[in-house]
Amino acid sequence: MSKVLVIGSINMDLVVETERYPEAGETIIGGKFEQIHGGKGSIMSLILKK
């Protein structure tokens, strides 16, 4: 197995579904919540792992 060093960013997107966009200054209740990873370094590492 070869060794690979990936230098890049790792990000985490926090996504909440809502029925509508809030008005300016308004707080609304969210629904489904997801954490989605991303970033060039993270994605490249996953690709190279396969």
N, C-alpha and C positions, 0 to 999 in steps of 0.2 A: 504494500500500500504506500503510495506517495504522500509526502507531507506538503501541505499548501498553507501559505499565510495570506489571509485576506485582510486588507486594511480598508476600512470604509465605515459608514455610519450604520447604526441600528436605531430604528424608530418604532414607536408604538402608537398606532392610531386608535383613538377611543371614539366609537361610533354609537350614537343613540338614535333610534327611530322615534319620530314624533308624528302626530296627525297633521301638523301644520308648522310653518315657521313662526317663531314668536315675534311679537311686535317689539319695537325698541323699548328696552327697559322692562319687558315682561318676562316672568318666569313661568314655564309650563312644565307639566309632568311628561317625562319620557317613557318610552316603552322598551322594546328589545335593546339590549346593550351588548356590544361586541368589542373585543380587543383584537386588533389586526396588526401583526408585525410587518415591518418593511425596512427600507433602507438599502442602499446599494451593497454594503458589506454583508448584511443579513441574507439578502436574496442570492448573492453570488455564492455564499457558503452553502446554502441549500441546494443550488444547482450543482456545485462541485461534489457534494456528498452523494449524489445519485450515480 
